[in-house]
């Protein structure tokens, strides 16, 4: 089913003239592992968890998975995830740096909270403030970071000198449990075991922008906003 | 003013501040959820927005120069998100007496900011005006409000 949904993601992008395809492919694998309900194996039940989306673009990755497993109606949806359009999403907006702080506030309702952000959001001040607060207060938040090392104009390390090891230390020193994991090794079953223990935990998931598509992996900057008009424009690895 | 304001804060409400000095001036019910977020006004407003989004009432207490210039969080997290479901009441730390501390502590532009963001602005000049402002706010079910606290009339 995973490969079928990946193909559907591309078809949906073509049909709806969507860009941010490399971002969608980047996080597709771990989103699938978090939400796939085959064998009752979903890590996150969106109707029991708080869902906070700080990486709203590449929305087609969420859409195709939630459409298949949670019967989400994906007609006439916005370019990015909007909480007003999806009943089980508590927050989804393009003010990316605020999502983790908002997740912190929402989690006072007592439910577990999942928040998804990009590595680019780790450059934003409010995210850094939230990391300290959540870690200190041991809030029950599971954070996934799409660590694809690429932002709009280039490599995250080249632009701001940030390394995954420095990010690891920052979370760890703030009181989080931290896991660096390759996207291909991110399995729902393992994640479920790790998050069995409550408290703040972050998965820094090493991904590839445009994962699986030769042209997008080779030139993620060019493809960041580019629309795919025909499936024959691209080459599968 | 703070003692009157405290009466408005109910046991299931939230009272957020950014490491404010002399917080005991608010005689709060012990069941009020008091949260010191540390020196992070942006995060304070994001947390306030998240808590309010669940239908709660949140009081925010901080230095206006730092709170009210976090426009992104005020607009997107509080006004457009949290205040859509709950109530956020922002109270500044002082109307007078802060000027000597520097530009960050002055509050000469809180009204223009409220006007720009369409946030109801209250600047009571005496205890009667203050009580009326509180009554107005208490009647509302949701929204975001700003009260410019002045000297204590108690």
Interface residues (C-beta under 8 A of the other chain):
Chain A: X83 X90 X91 X93 X95 X98 X100 X101 X102 X103 X104 X105 X106 X107 X108 X109 X125 X126 X129 X130 X132 X133 X136
Chain B: X14 X33 X37 X38 X40 X42 X43 X45 X46 X47 X48 X49 X50 X51 X52 X53 X54 X56 X72 X73 X76 X77 X81 X82
